[in-house]
Amino acid sequence: MEQFPRQPKNENGWVISTEFLREISDVLNRQSHEGNLSDAEPSLEQIEMVLMALEEVQS
């Protein structure tokens, strides 16, 4: 079951919308700078992997 916005036509190999992934990355970066998360910044690929796994677990 698709819970997150998709990249049109799997453009450039992405499944989840890169715009959506960048929004999540921005939030994580902001939270990291506020001291709420570790300094490690996940890549867009890592974020996509987690979101796809979450969809699978919740389906």
N, C-alpha and C positions, 0 to 999 in steps of 0.2 A: 504494500500500500504506500503510495507516494504522499509523504507529509510535507515535503519541502519543494520549493519551486525548481523546476527543471531547466537546464540549459537547452535552448532551441536546437533540435537535431543533433544532440550530443556534440555540439561544436567544440573542436579542438580536444576531443576526448573527455570533456567534462560531462558529468551526469547532472549534478546539482548546479543551479545557476551561479555563475561566478560572481555576479553582482550580490547575490545573497551571501555567498561565502565571504566576500570582502566586508559586508556589513557585520558579520559575526567576528571576523578578524579584527575589525575596528573596535568592537565592544571588548574583546579580549585584551587588546592592546591598552585600551583606556583603563580597564580594571587592573591590569598589571602595573600601570603607572600610578594608580591610586593605592597600590599596596595590597589589593585584594586577591591577587594571583601571583604565581611565581613569575620570575623574569623570562622563563622559556616561552617563546612565541611560536605556536604551531603554524605550520605551513597551510596553504589553502588545501593541498592534497590531504593532509592529516585531518583537517576539519571535515572535508567531504567524506573521508573514510568513516569517521565517527558518526556523522549524520546518517550515512547509508546503513551502518550497523544498527543504529537506533531504530530506523524504519523497519529493519528486518526483525528485531527483537519485539517491537510493539505490534507487529502484524499478526 
